[in-house]
Amino acid sequence: MGSILKTASFSFSKKREISEEVDQKDGETLFVTCKKCQRRSMKRLWKENYYVCPICGKYQSISAHYRMSLIFDPGQYKELYADMKASDPMNFPEYAQKVAKQKEATGLEEAAVAAVGRIGGHKATVIVLDSRFFMGSMSSVVGEKVTKAIEYATKKKTPLIIFSASGGARMQEGIYSLMQMAKTSAAVEEFNASGGLYISYLTHPTTGGVTASFATLGDITLAEPGALIGFAGPRVIEQTIHKKLPKGFQKSEYLEAHGFVDKIVPRNEMRQTIIQLLELHEKK
């Protein structure tokens, strides 16, 4: 193992949760070190565990396309509105260059990916926010893609599943970003009026304008373990009210105990749980 000499980033977020140790000879990643527990495991084990630390259980963020590959039946989905690209409505300084870097790093055109396909044989429309792209923040294009996908589900009468992961509104787009809260919420209201099933699945982190709009309007609200869910972060709240918050405040476990989340679903149970909910809805 003496050829393992350098460490490469595994996450595009500023706070890296894990790092990879790379074999300098052939470039193959052999081990992954969890930044939370500082323990090292074989990358094979991380993959088998759906990118949850095999030792301490810390959840690593995963890409939108990888998550879709985990829930959809193999080869049974197609992407919607893939040609929608990030824009710069306010000509914000250096924003276009930052967007270009995000595209290059993630291979995405924006932070939202939408698709339609079958899950356990049941047709569904799925939207996933990818936290690698500007922390999944809601831009004008993200809001438009989410809205169009919800409208697609309404028109085609399919269940709707949205996986949220967001730092909130995209500050470089100002009011254009904030307007998406009302637009996406209105689309959800029309979907609900049509009698559709909306499953909202909250992942780490789900905050800001996304939490204050479509992410918390689901008929059923699921969450991954340990996810931070809220409008403002705990530190901001403490600084505002000048009080110490309860332990675990805004984590998914706390929110489940207080009725905000219906069920915490581990990643390895994600697909089967969704299939069960779709089957119950279809029978009804």
C-alpha positions as CSV (number, residue, x, y, z in Angstrom):
1,M,0.0,0.0,0.0
2,G,3.0,2.3,-0.1
3,S,1.9,3.6,-3.5
4,I,-1.1,5.4,-1.9
5,L,0.4,8.9,-1.8
6,K,-2.1,11.6,-2.5
7,T,-5.6,12.6,-1.5
8,A,-8.3,13.9,-3.8
9,S,-11.5,15.7,-3.1
10,F,-14.7,13.6,-3.2
11,S,-17.2,16.4,-2.7
12,F,-17.7,19.7,-4.4
13,S,-19.0,21.4,-1.3
14,K,-16.8,23.7,0.8
15,K,-17.1,21.4,3.8
16,R,-15.8,18.1,2.7
17,E,-17.2,15.1,4.4
18,I,-14.9,12.4,3.0
19,S,-11.6,12.2,1.1
20,E,-10.3,9.6,-1.2
21,E,-6.8,8.1,-1.1
22,V,-5.6,7.4,-4.7
23,D,-3.1,4.9,-5.9
24,Q,-0.5,7.1,-7.7
25,K,0.5,4.4,-10.0
26,D,-2.8,3.7,-11.8
27,G,-5.1,6.5,-10.4
28,E,-7.5,4.0,-8.8
29,T,-9.2,5.1,-5.6
30,L,-8.7,2.4,-3.0
31,F,-9.7,3.9,0.4
32,V,-12.1,6.6,1.5
33,T,-11.6,8.5,4.8
34,C,-14.7,9.9,6.6
35,K,-14.1,13.4,7.8
36,K,-16.5,12.9,10.7
37,C,-15.1,9.8,12.3
38,Q,-11.6,10.0,10.6
39,R,-11.8,6.3,9.9
40,R,-10.7,4.8,6.6
41,S,-12.7,2.2,4.7
42,M,-12.4,0.6,1.3
43,K,-14.2,2.5,-1.4
44,R,-16.0,-0.7,-2.3
45,L,-17.7,-0.7,1.1
46,W,-18.8,3.0,0.6
47,K,-20.4,2.0,-2.7
48,E,-22.1,-1.1,-1.3
49,N,-23.4,1.1,1.6
50,Y,-24.8,3.8,-0.8
51,Y,-22.2,6.3,0.2
52,V,-23.0,6.2,3.9
53,C,-19.9,5.8,6.1
54,P,-19.6,2.0,6.9
55,I,-18.3,2.8,10.3
56,C,-20.1,5.9,11.8
57,G,-23.1,6.1,9.4
58,K,-22.4,9.7,8.2
59,Y,-24.4,10.4,5.0
60,Q,-22.4,11.7,2.0
61,S,-24.3,13.8,-0.5
62,I,-24.9,11.9,-3.8
63,S,-25.5,13.2,-7.3
64,A,-29.0,13.6,-8.8
65,H,-28.4,11.0,-11.5
66,Y,-27.0,8.4,-9.1
67,R,-30.0,8.8,-6.8
68,M,-32.3,8.3,-9.8
69,S,-30.4,5.2,-10.7
70,L,-31.1,3.9,-7.2
71,I,-34.9,4.4,-7.3
72,F,-36.0,3.9,-10.9
73,D,-36.3,0.5,-12.4
74,P,-33.1,-0.2,-14.6
75,G,-33.4,1.6,-17.9
76,Q,-37.0,2.7,-17.1
77,Y,-36.7,6.5,-17.0
78,K,-36.0,9.5,-19.2
79,E,-34.8,12.9,-18.3
80,L,-37.2,15.9,-18.7
81,Y,-36.3,19.4,-19.8
82,A,-32.6,18.5,-20.0
83,D,-31.9,21.5,-22.3
84,M,-32.8,24.1,-19.6
85,K,-29.6,25.9,-18.7
86,A,-28.6,28.2,-15.9
87,S,-29.0,31.9,-16.7
88,D,-27.7,35.3,-15.4
89,P,-30.8,37.5,-15.3
90,M,-29.2,40.3,-13.2
91,N,-25.7,40.2,-14.9
92,F,-24.3,39.6,-11.5
93,P,-20.5,40.2,-11.4
94,E,-18.5,36.9,-12.1
95,Y,-21.7,34.8,-11.8
96,A,-21.4,33.5,-15.4
97,Q,-17.9,32.3,-14.7
98,K,-18.9,30.6,-11.5
99,V,-21.8,28.9,-13.3
100,A,-19.4,27.6,-15.9
101,K,-17.1,26.2,-13.2
102,Q,-20.1,24.4,-11.6
103,K,-21.1,22.9,-15.0
104,E,-17.6,21.6,-15.6
105,A,-17.3,20.2,-12.1
106,T,-20.7,18.4,-12.0
107,G,-21.6,17.8,-15.6
108,L,-25.0,19.4,-14.9
109,E,-26.7,22.4,-16.6
110,E,-28.4,23.4,-13.3
111,A,-29.0,22.1,-9.8
112,A,-32.3,20.4,-10.6
113,V,-32.8,17.2,-12.6
114,A,-36.2,16.0,-13.6
115,A,-37.2,12.6,-15.0
116,V,-40.2,10.4,-15.6
117,G,-40.1,6.6,-15.4
118,R,-41.1,3.5,-13.5
119,I,-40.4,2.6,-9.9
120,G,-41.3,-1.0,-9.1
121,G,-43.4,-0.9,-12.2
122,H,-45.3,2.3,-11.1
123,K,-45.0,5.4,-13.3
124,A,-43.8,8.5,-11.5
125,T,-42.3,11.9,-12.1
126,V,-39.2,12.6,-10.0
127,I,-37.3,15.8,-9.3
128,V,-33.9,15.8,-7.6
129,L,-31.9,18.8,-6.4
130,D,-28.2,18.2,-6.6
131,S,-26.3,19.9,-3.8
132,R,-23.0,19.8,-5.8
133,F,-24.3,22.6,-8.0
134,F,-24.3,25.8,-5.9
135,M,-25.5,23.8,-2.9
136,G,-28.8,23.1,-4.8
137,S,-29.8,26.7,-4.4
138,M,-33.0,27.8,-6.2
139,S,-32.3,29.9,-9.2
140,S,-34.9,31.1,-11.7
141,V,-34.1,28.1,-13.9
142,V,-34.3,25.6,-11.0
143,G,-37.7,27.1,-10.1
144,E,-38.9,26.9,-13.7
145,K,-37.7,23.3,-14.2
146,V,-39.4,22.2,-10.9
147,T,-42.6,24.0,-11.9
148,K,-42.6,22.5,-15.4
149,A,-42.0,19.0,-14.0
150,I,-44.8,19.4,-11.5
151,E,-47.1,20.6,-14.3
152,Y,-46.0,17.5,-16.3
153,A,-47.0,15.2,-13.4
154,T,-50.4,17.0,-13.2
155,K,-51.0,16.6,-16.9
156,K,-49.9,13.0,-17.1
157,K,-51.6,12.1,-13.8
158,T,-48.5,10.5,-12.3
159,P,-47.4,10.6,-8.7
160,L,-44.8,13.2,-7.9
161,I,-41.6,12.6,-5.9
162,I,-39.2,15.5,-5.1
163,F,-35.8,15.0,-3.4
164,S,-34.8,18.3,-1.9
165,A,-31.2,19.4,-1.0
166,S,-30.7,23.1,-1.0
167,G,-29.0,26.0,0.7
168,G,-31.9,28.3,-0.2
169,A,-32.3,31.0,-2.8
170,R,-29.5,31.8,-5.3
171,M,-28.4,35.2,-4.1
172,Q,-26.8,36.1,-7.5
173,E,-30.3,36.2,-9.0
174,G,-32.0,38.3,-6.3
175,I,-35.8,38.7,-6.7
176,Y,-35.9,36.3,-9.6
177,S,-34.9,33.5,-7.2
178,L,-37.3,34.5,-4.5
179,M,-40.2,34.5,-7.0
180,Q,-39.7,30.8,-7.5
181,M,-41.1,30.1,-4.1
182,A,-44.6,31.3,-5.1
183,K,-44.4,29.8,-8.5
184,T,-43.4,26.3,-7.4
185,S,-46.0,26.4,-4.5
186,A,-48.7,27.4,-6.9
187,A,-47.8,24.4,-9.2
188,V,-48.0,22.0,-6.2
189,E,-51.4,23.4,-5.3
190,E,-52.7,22.7,-8.8
191,F,-51.2,19.2,-8.6
192,N,-52.9,18.6,-5.3
193,A,-56.2,19.8,-6.7
194,S,-55.9,17.2,-9.4
195,G,-55.8,14.4,-6.8
196,G,-52.1,13.4,-7.3
197,L,-49.8,11.9,-4.7
198,Y,-46.8,14.1,-3.8
199,I,-44.0,12.5,-1.8
200,S,-41.4,15.0,-0.5
201,Y,-38.1,13.5,0.5
202,L,-35.8,15.8,2.4
203,T,-32.0,15.3,2.4
204,H,-29.1,17.2,3.9
205,P,-29.4,20.1,3.9
206,T,-32.9,21.4,3.0
207,T,-33.0,25.0,4.0
208,G,-34.1,28.5,3.0
209,G,-36.6,29.2,0.2
210,V,-36.9,25.6,-0.8
211,T,-38.0,24.6,2.7
212,A,-40.4,27.6,2.7
213,S,-42.0,26.4,-0.6
214,F,-42.4,23.1,-2.4
215,A,-40.2,20.9,-0.1
216,T,-42.7,21.1,2.8
217,L,-45.9,20.8,0.9
218,G,-45.9,17.0,0.3
219,D,-48.7,14.7,1.2
220,I,-46.1,12.5,2.7
221,T,-42.8,13.8,4.0
222,L,-39.8,11.5,4.3
223,A,-36.2,12.4,5.3
224,E,-32.8,10.9,5.4
225,P,-31.2,10.4,8.8
226,G,-29.3,13.3,10.2
227,A,-30.5,15.8,7.6
228,L,-30.6,19.5,8.5
229,I,-34.0,20.8,7.7
230,G,-35.3,24.4,8.3
231,F,-35.6,27.9,7.0
232,A,-32.7,29.6,8.8
233,G,-29.8,27.7,10.3
234,P,-29.6,27.0,14.1
235,R,-26.8,29.5,14.6
236,V,-28.8,32.3,12.9
237,I,-31.8,31.5,15.1
238,E,-29.8,31.5,18.3
239,Q,-28.2,34.8,17.4
240,T,-31.6,36.3,16.7
241,I,-33.6,35.0,19.7
242,H,-30.5,35.0,22.1
243,K,-31.4,31.5,23.4
244,K,-29.8,28.1,23.2
245,L,-31.7,25.7,21.0
246,P,-32.6,22.1,22.0
247,K,-30.0,19.5,21.1
248,G,-30.5,18.2,17.6
249,F,-32.8,21.1,16.7
250,Q,-33.7,21.0,13.0
251,K,-32.3,17.6,12.4
252,S,-34.6,15.1,10.8
253,E,-34.9,13.0,14.0
254,Y,-36.0,16.0,16.0
255,L,-38.5,17.0,13.3
256,E,-39.9,13.5,13.1
257,A,-40.4,13.5,16.9
258,H,-42.4,16.8,16.6
259,G,-44.6,15.7,13.7
260,F,-42.9,17.7,10.9
261,V,-41.5,14.6,9.2
262,D,-43.6,11.5,8.7
263,K,-40.8,9.0,8.6
264,I,-37.0,8.8,8.5
265,V,-36.0,6.5,5.7
266,P,-32.4,5.2,5.4
267,R,-30.9,5.3,2.0
268,N,-30.8,1.5,1.6
269,E,-34.6,1.5,2.2
270,M,-35.4,4.4,0.0
271,R,-36.6,2.6,-3.1
272,Q,-38.6,0.0,-1.3
273,T,-40.4,2.6,0.8
274,I,-41.3,4.6,-2.2
275,I,-42.6,1.5,-4.0
276,Q,-44.8,0.6,-1.0
277,L,-46.3,4.2,-1.0
278,L,-46.9,4.1,-4.7
279,E,-48.7,0.7,-4.4
280,L,-50.9,2.0,-1.5
281,H,-51.8,5.0,-3.6
282,E,-52.6,3.0,-6.7
283,K,-54.8,0.6,-4.7
284,K,-56.7,3.6,-3.3
